[in-house]
Structure formats: C-alpha cells, structure tokens
C-alpha cells in the first residue's frame, strides 16, 4: 500500500511578532522594535505590501492615512508617513472563560 506517504512537516512555527517598524518610500527598513527572531525578509515584504496599498489608494483617487488588518490572534496597523509608513504588530490575548 504505497498510496499514502506521510512526510514530516519541516515548517517551523514562529511566535507572532510584536513591536513596530518604519519603512521609507523605497521600502527600506529604517527603524524596528520587532524581535530579531522574526525574519527581516518577512518584515521587508510586509512593509512593501503596506506601501503598495497606500500608493494604490492614492492612484485611485482615494488616499487613506491608516490601514488596519485584524486577524483572530493578531493585528497589523499602519500609518502613512509622507511616502513611507510606520507599521505596528500586536498580539491579541485570548480571553479566558
């Protein structure tokens, strides 16, 4: 029976980050309080996506100053800063019943 073959998942779970970081208009990380255990490449990609969202809103004629994304256990909020952005990560604590 060779139909099913289970391979162990090599993806490591990471702790959700907390802190903030600032990117300039080119997407370069200027400052960061995000723990170094969170990959800087991921931070860079998130920064680029946030900048792209702000730019597309501006191009569409609907510029906005703040972007907030809520997940079940995580929140990302970003504010536009003259072409760059400051991005905040926060983790929601689960309510105990």
Secondary structure, 3 states (H helix, E strand, C coil): CCCCCCCCCCCCCCCCCCEEEEECCCCCEEEECCCCCCCHHHHHHHHHHHHHHHHHHHHCCCCCCEEEEECCCEEEEEEEECCEEEEEEEECCCCCC
